[in-house]
């Protein structure tokens, strides 16, 4: 397994004002666990034990997402960013249904039928 991703103290200080206040118990760095899971495309239960219980990481993600914490952080970081010298690429992919492959067989689409008629 790869090394744990931990935010630096400077990075945490920069985004700390956007998080809800802790209720008595000092907050651990749950954000690093959340980022690790999302960055690597893992299930929450596959988060390394170094980040704490996976259920806690998941619950914090859900709670903070509902409170708009991540939206505020991203909006602030985008506003600070300034220039457009960086390019972001979406890594989303689509999965076709298994019957979609059979649509390309010869003669099954109007495009192929029109070509045969010529």
N, C-alpha and C positions, 0 to 999 in steps of 0.2 A: 504494500500500500504506500502511496506517496506520503511525503511529509505533511504535517499539519499546516494549514494556512492560518497564520495568526496576524491580525492587524497590528501595526506598530502603535505605540502609545500616542504618537503625533496624529496618526490617522483616527484613532479613537477619540482624541480630544476634539478633532475637527467636526465629528458628527454626533458627539455626545449630547449636545443641546436638543437634538431632534427626538430623542428617546423619552418615553414616559419616565417619571421619577420612580425610583426604587422604593419599595415599602418595607423599610427596616433592614432587609437582608441585602448586603452589597451585591451588585450585579456582576456576574461572571461574563466573560467575553462570548456570549451566545452568537453574536453576529458573525464571528469567524466560522463557527460551525455551520450556520445558515449559508454563508457564502461558499464554503467548501462543498456542501451537498448540492447546491444549485450549479456551481461551476463544473462539477464532475458528473452531473446528471444522475446522482445516486438516489436511492430511496432513503427516506429519513432513518429507517432502522439500520442502514448500512453506514451511517456516520461513524467515524472512528471514536472510540471510547474517550479519547483525549479531549473531546469537546463536551463531555458530560452525557447524561441520558438523552437518547434520541427523542423521546417523548417531550422533554423540556425544550429542546431545540425546535421541534415542530410546533409546539404550543406558542412559543415566543414568536415564531414566524407568522403564524395565523393571527395572533393578537396584534402584532405590530403592523401587519398588512391591513387589517381592518381599521386601525387607527390612522392609517395614511403615513406612517413613519417613512417607509421606503420611497413613496412619492415625493415627500418633502426633501429627503436627502438627495434624490436624483435631480430634482428641480434646482436645488441649491448648487450642486456640483456642475450641472449644465450651465447655470448662470455664471459661475466662476470660470468656466472653461474658456470662454471668449472665442478664439479663432476656430476655424473649421479645417484645421490641418490633419484631423483624424477622421477615419472612416470606420463606421460600425457596420458589421455584417451580421444579419440574422441567420442563425444556424438551424432554424426550423426546417423540418422536412415533412413531406406528405407521404402517406402510405396509400397506394392504390389498392382497391379491392381486388381480390384474386380473379374476378371475372373480367377486370379491365384489360388484361393481357389478351384475351380472346377477341377483343374488338378490332385488333389490328390485322386479323387474318384476311387474306385476299378475298375481296368481294363483300366483306361485311360492313363496309362503310360507304357512304354515298360518293366520297372522293375517289375511291378505287373503281366503283361502278361507272362513274362518269368518264374516267380515263380509258376504261375498256371499250366504251361505246364509240370513242373517236376512231 
